[in-house]
Amino acid sequence: MSMVRTVTLGVRFLCELGMLAALAIWGAHVGEGVGAIALAVGLPFAAAAIWWASVAPKARWPVPLGVRVAIELALFGAASLAVWSAGYPAFAFVLALLALVTSVLNAMQERSGEPIPGATGVD
């Protein structure tokens, strides 16, 4: 695996963690009491379930590359907008930028034949 591929996957993983954190922050910010806890736990859980089902390298139901990138960008975009509205515009900007770059790079690298270790996706 090339160094660019390794860096892409590493930054991409950090973006995934950032997405979950952003959704938890937003959930805690907009909710009150038990509702805040439910949103802060439920939203990241829902995003992780979608990621596991269709985006992850060992996705339960792998989808074609174009669909996968669209799902990724929708999740990252929602998380970025959510954390922006919670009052963290710098976090939102960095997450959106890095997520976009790594999603595009990852797709380009996969199309060029660089596999993800352990992946079983469909293209």
N, C-alpha and C positions, 0 to 999 in steps of 0.2 A: 504494500500500500504506500502511495506517495506521501510526502510530507504535507502537501496541499490538502490531500484527502483527509489525513489525520487531523489537521487543524480545522478543516471544515466540519468534520464530525464532532470534534471537541466543542467548538463554538456553538454548533447546532444543539448539542446536549445542554449547554448552559442556557441557550434560548428557551429550550423546553422547560427547564426549571424556572426560568424567569416568567414564562407564560403562566405556570401554575401559581407562582408567588403573586403575580399581578392580579389574577382572578381572585385569590384569597384576600388580597388587600382591598379590592373593590367590594367584595362581598361583605367584609367587615365594615367598610366605610358606609355603605348604603343601608345596611340592616341595623336593627336595634335589638338588643337582648339576645334571645334565643334565635331570632331570625338572622342576626349578624353571624352567629356561629354556624347556622345551617348553610347560609350562603358562602361563608368563608371556607367551609369544608366541602360543600356540595358542588360548587362551580369548578374548582380544580379537579375534583373526582370525576365529574362529567367530561371535562376536557381530556383527562387522562384516559378515560374509557374510550372516547372517540379515537384518540391517538393510538391506543393499544389495538383497537379493532381494525383500523384501516391505514394508519400511517407508519407505525413502527416497523423496523426491519423484519420482525417476525410477526407481522399483523395477523390477527385471527382471520380476517376477511380482506386480503390484499386487493387493492384497486389499481387500475392503470396509473402510470406515472403522472399524467396530466391531472387526473382527478385527485390524486394524492397531494400534489402541490397546491391545488385549489383548496383542499381541506386544511392543509397546513397554514396557508396564508389567511384563511378565514379565522382559524383559531388564534393565530398570532395577532391578526388585526383586531379581533374582538378584545383580546387581552390588552393590547396597547391602548385602544380607545377607553377601555374600562379603567385602567390605571391612570390615564390622562385625566379622566373625569373625577378620579379620586384625589387629584391634586399633585400628581407626580409626573409632570410633563417630561422631565429629563429621562426618567426611567422608561416612559412610554416611547420616546423618540429612539433611544438606544435599542430597546427591544425590537421595535418595528424595523429599524435599519438593519440590525444584525440578523433578524429572522428572515427578512427579504433576501439579503445577500446569501445567507447560508442555504436557504431553500432553492434559490436559483443555481448556486454552485453545486449543490448536492444533485439536483436534477441533471445538470450538464455532465457531471462526473459519471453518473449512472448511465446516461445515454452513450457516453464514450467508452463504456465497458468496465469502469472501475467499480467493482462490487462492494457492497457493505458487508463486513464480516458477519456471517450467520444469517443473512437476509434470505427470504423466501418469496419475495414480491413477484407481482405479475406486471408485465409491460407490454 
